[in-house]
Amino acid sequence: MSDNTPTMDSTALAALGEGHVAYIRAMRSEEVKRLFPEAPDLTPGLDLFAVLSASGAPILLTDSRDAAFANAWAHDLQAVSVH
């Protein structure tokens, strides 16, 4: 028996929310260079928040969860928290 459930690859799924959805991700300063390679060196141990596009592209880095959500909303993006 074959499964006829429609599938969507990750690229198509990411494009679905592009320009409409922003993901807010909590992270430590030690993780920043992975998503924001151009970021300056940061003090280790800081709690930060990244705003990412639906495709995962970095948009903004801040030290405030409220500022991350406010930035997404200011750009007409539906903010979703990622754990």
Rosetta constraint file for C-alpha pairs under 8 A:
AtomPair CA 8 CA 12 HARMONIC 6.15 0.50
AtomPair CA 8 CA 13 HARMONIC 6.26 0.50
AtomPair CA 9 CA 13 HARMONIC 6.24 0.50
AtomPair CA 10 CA 14 HARMONIC 6.04 0.50
AtomPair CA 11 CA 15 HARMONIC 6.22 0.50
AtomPair CA 11 CA 55 HARMONIC 7.48 0.50
AtomPair CA 12 CA 16 HARMONIC 6.26 0.50
AtomPair CA 13 CA 17 HARMONIC 7.42 0.50
AtomPair CA 14 CA 18 HARMONIC 6.51 0.50
AtomPair CA 14 CA 54 HARMONIC 5.22 0.50
AtomPair CA 14 CA 55 HARMONIC 4.50 0.50
AtomPair CA 14 CA 56 HARMONIC 7.72 0.50
AtomPair CA 15 CA 54 HARMONIC 6.83 0.50
AtomPair CA 15 CA 55 HARMONIC 6.34 0.50
AtomPair CA 16 CA 54 HARMONIC 7.74 0.50
AtomPair CA 17 CA 21 HARMONIC 5.18 0.50
AtomPair CA 17 CA 54 HARMONIC 5.30 0.50
AtomPair CA 17 CA 55 HARMONIC 7.85 0.50
AtomPair CA 18 CA 53 HARMONIC 6.49 0.50
AtomPair CA 18 CA 54 HARMONIC 4.93 0.50
AtomPair CA 18 CA 55 HARMONIC 6.51 0.50
AtomPair CA 19 CA 53 HARMONIC 7.43 0.50
AtomPair CA 19 CA 54 HARMONIC 7.46 0.50
AtomPair CA 19 CA 77 HARMONIC 6.79 0.50
AtomPair CA 20 CA 54 HARMONIC 7.74 0.50
AtomPair CA 20 CA 76 HARMONIC 7.09 0.50
AtomPair CA 20 CA 77 HARMONIC 4.84 0.50
AtomPair CA 20 CA 78 HARMONIC 6.00 0.50
AtomPair CA 21 CA 53 HARMONIC 6.57 0.50
AtomPair CA 21 CA 54 HARMONIC 5.59 0.50
AtomPair CA 21 CA 77 HARMONIC 5.01 0.50
AtomPair CA 21 CA 78 HARMONIC 4.66 0.50
AtomPair CA 21 CA 79 HARMONIC 5.99 0.50
AtomPair CA 21 CA 80 HARMONIC 7.24 0.50
AtomPair CA 22 CA 51 HARMONIC 6.33 0.50
AtomPair CA 22 CA 52 HARMONIC 5.51 0.50
AtomPair CA 22 CA 53 HARMONIC 4.84 0.50
AtomPair CA 22 CA 54 HARMONIC 5.75 0.50
AtomPair CA 22 CA 72 HARMONIC 6.27 0.50
AtomPair CA 22 CA 77 HARMONIC 5.76 0.50
AtomPair CA 22 CA 78 HARMONIC 5.93 0.50
AtomPair CA 22 CA 79 HARMONIC 4.85 0.50
AtomPair CA 22 CA 80 HARMONIC 6.22 0.50
AtomPair CA 23 CA 50 HARMONIC 7.90 0.50
AtomPair CA 23 CA 51 HARMONIC 5.66 0.50
AtomPair CA 23 CA 52 HARMONIC 4.99 0.50
AtomPair CA 23 CA 53 HARMONIC 6.29 0.50
AtomPair CA 23 CA 54 HARMONIC 6.73 0.50
AtomPair CA 23 CA 56 HARMONIC 7.92 0.50
AtomPair CA 23 CA 79 HARMONIC 5.75 0.50
AtomPair CA 23 CA 80 HARMONIC 4.88 0.50
AtomPair CA 23 CA 81 HARMONIC 5.73 0.50
AtomPair CA 23 CA 82 HARMONIC 6.19 0.50
AtomPair CA 24 CA 49 HARMONIC 6.53 0.50
AtomPair CA 24 CA 50 HARMONIC 5.66 0.50
AtomPair CA 24 CA 51 HARMONIC 4.76 0.50
AtomPair CA 24 CA 52 HARMONIC 6.40 0.50
AtomPair CA 24 CA 65 HARMONIC 8.00 0.50
AtomPair CA 24 CA 68 HARMONIC 6.75 0.50
AtomPair CA 24 CA 69 HARMONIC 7.19 0.50
AtomPair CA 24 CA 79 HARMONIC 6.64 0.50
AtomPair CA 24 CA 80 HARMONIC 5.95 0.50
AtomPair CA 24 CA 81 HARMONIC 4.74 0.50
AtomPair CA 24 CA 82 HARMONIC 5.81 0.50
AtomPair CA 25 CA 49 HARMONIC 5.51 0.50
AtomPair CA 25 CA 50 HARMONIC 5.15 0.50
AtomPair CA 25 CA 51 HARMONIC 6.57 0.50
AtomPair CA 25 CA 52 HARMONIC 7.65 0.50
AtomPair CA 25 CA 81 HARMONIC 6.18 0.50
AtomPair CA 25 CA 82 HARMONIC 5.06 0.50
AtomPair CA 25 CA 83 HARMONIC 6.43 0.50
AtomPair CA 26 CA 47 HARMONIC 7.17 0.50
AtomPair CA 26 CA 48 HARMONIC 5.85 0.50
AtomPair CA 26 CA 49 HARMONIC 4.50 0.50
AtomPair CA 26 CA 50 HARMONIC 6.42 0.50
AtomPair CA 26 CA 65 HARMONIC 7.97 0.50
AtomPair CA 26 CA 82 HARMONIC 7.57 0.50
AtomPair CA 26 CA 83 HARMONIC 7.13 0.50
AtomPair CA 27 CA 31 HARMONIC 6.48 0.50
AtomPair CA 27 CA 32 HARMONIC 7.43 0.50
AtomPair CA 27 CA 47 HARMONIC 6.06 0.50
AtomPair CA 27 CA 48 HARMONIC 5.29 0.50
AtomPair CA 27 CA 49 HARMONIC 5.87 0.50
AtomPair CA 27 CA 50 HARMONIC 7.17 0.50
AtomPair CA 28 CA 32 HARMONIC 7.03 0.50
AtomPair CA 28 CA 44 HARMONIC 7.69 0.50
AtomPair CA 28 CA 45 HARMONIC 6.13 0.50
AtomPair CA 28 CA 46 HARMONIC 5.54 0.50
AtomPair CA 28 CA 47 HARMONIC 4.87 0.50
AtomPair CA 28 CA 48 HARMONIC 5.79 0.50
AtomPair CA 29 CA 42 HARMONIC 6.14 0.50
AtomPair CA 29 CA 43 HARMONIC 6.82 0.50
AtomPair CA 29 CA 44 HARMONIC 5.63 0.50
AtomPair CA 29 CA 45 HARMONIC 5.98 0.50
AtomPair CA 29 CA 46 HARMONIC 5.07 0.50
AtomPair CA 29 CA 47 HARMONIC 6.41 0.50
AtomPair CA 29 CA 48 HARMONIC 6.48 0.50
AtomPair CA 30 CA 42 HARMONIC 7.63 0.50
AtomPair CA 30 CA 44 HARMONIC 5.78 0.50
AtomPair CA 30 CA 45 HARMONIC 6.99 0.50
AtomPair CA 30 CA 46 HARMONIC 7.99 0.50
AtomPair CA 31 CA 35 HARMONIC 7.48 0.50
AtomPair CA 32 CA 36 HARMONIC 5.63 0.50
AtomPair CA 32 CA 37 HARMONIC 7.40 0.50
AtomPair CA 32 CA 39 HARMONIC 7.34 0.50
AtomPair CA 33 CA 37 HARMONIC 4.41 0.50
AtomPair CA 33 CA 38 HARMONIC 7.19 0.50
AtomPair CA 33 CA 39 HARMONIC 6.39 0.50
AtomPair CA 35 CA 57 HARMONIC 7.92 0.50
AtomPair CA 35 CA 58 HARMONIC 6.33 0.50
AtomPair CA 36 CA 58 HARMONIC 6.74 0.50
AtomPair CA 47 CA 63 HARMONIC 6.54 0.50
AtomPair CA 48 CA 61 HARMONIC 7.00 0.50
AtomPair CA 48 CA 62 HARMONIC 5.77 0.50
AtomPair CA 48 CA 63 HARMONIC 4.44 0.50
AtomPair CA 48 CA 64 HARMONIC 6.77 0.50
AtomPair CA 48 CA 65 HARMONIC 7.81 0.50
AtomPair CA 49 CA 61 HARMONIC 5.77 0.50
AtomPair CA 49 CA 62 HARMONIC 5.34 0.50
AtomPair CA 49 CA 63 HARMONIC 5.90 0.50
AtomPair CA 49 CA 64 HARMONIC 6.50 0.50
AtomPair CA 49 CA 65 HARMONIC 5.97 0.50
AtomPair CA 49 CA 68 HARMONIC 6.52 0.50
AtomPair CA 50 CA 58 HARMONIC 7.11 0.50
AtomPair CA 50 CA 59 HARMONIC 7.44 0.50
AtomPair CA 50 CA 60 HARMONIC 5.73 0.50
AtomPair CA 50 CA 61 HARMONIC 4.56 0.50
AtomPair CA 50 CA 62 HARMONIC 6.53 0.50
AtomPair CA 50 CA 68 HARMONIC 7.03 0.50
AtomPair CA 51 CA 58 HARMONIC 6.26 0.50
AtomPair CA 51 CA 59 HARMONIC 5.40 0.50
AtomPair CA 51 CA 60 HARMONIC 5.01 0.50
AtomPair CA 51 CA 61 HARMONIC 6.35 0.50
AtomPair CA 51 CA 68 HARMONIC 6.12 0.50
AtomPair CA 51 CA 72 HARMONIC 7.32 0.50
AtomPair CA 52 CA 56 HARMONIC 5.25 0.50
AtomPair CA 52 CA 57 HARMONIC 5.41 0.50
AtomPair CA 52 CA 58 HARMONIC 4.54 0.50
AtomPair CA 52 CA 59 HARMONIC 5.32 0.50
AtomPair CA 52 CA 60 HARMONIC 7.16 0.50
AtomPair CA 53 CA 57 HARMONIC 5.17 0.50
AtomPair CA 53 CA 58 HARMONIC 6.42 0.50
AtomPair CA 53 CA 59 HARMONIC 6.61 0.50
AtomPair CA 60 CA 68 HARMONIC 7.52 0.50
AtomPair CA 61 CA 68 HARMONIC 7.55 0.50
AtomPair CA 62 CA 67 HARMONIC 6.89 0.50
AtomPair CA 62 CA 68 HARMONIC 6.41 0.50
AtomPair CA 63 CA 67 HARMONIC 7.86 0.50
AtomPair CA 64 CA 68 HARMONIC 6.35 0.50
AtomPair CA 65 CA 69 HARMONIC 6.41 0.50
AtomPair CA 66 CA 70 HARMONIC 6.02 0.50
AtomPair CA 67 CA 71 HARMONIC 5.99 0.50
AtomPair CA 68 CA 72 HARMONIC 6.42 0.50
AtomPair CA 69 CA 73 HARMONIC 6.20 0.50
AtomPair CA 69 CA 79 HARMONIC 6.13 0.50
AtomPair CA 70 CA 74 HARMONIC 5.96 0.50
AtomPair CA 71 CA 75 HARMONIC 6.42 0.50
AtomPair CA 72 CA 76 HARMONIC 6.49 0.50
AtomPair CA 72 CA 77 HARMONIC 5.08 0.50
AtomPair CA 72 CA 78 HARMONIC 6.80 0.50
AtomPair CA 72 CA 79 HARMONIC 5.98 0.50
AtomPair CA 73 CA 77 HARMONIC 5.28 0.50
AtomPair CA 73 CA 78 HARMONIC 6.49 0.50
AtomPair CA 73 CA 79 HARMONIC 6.95 0.50
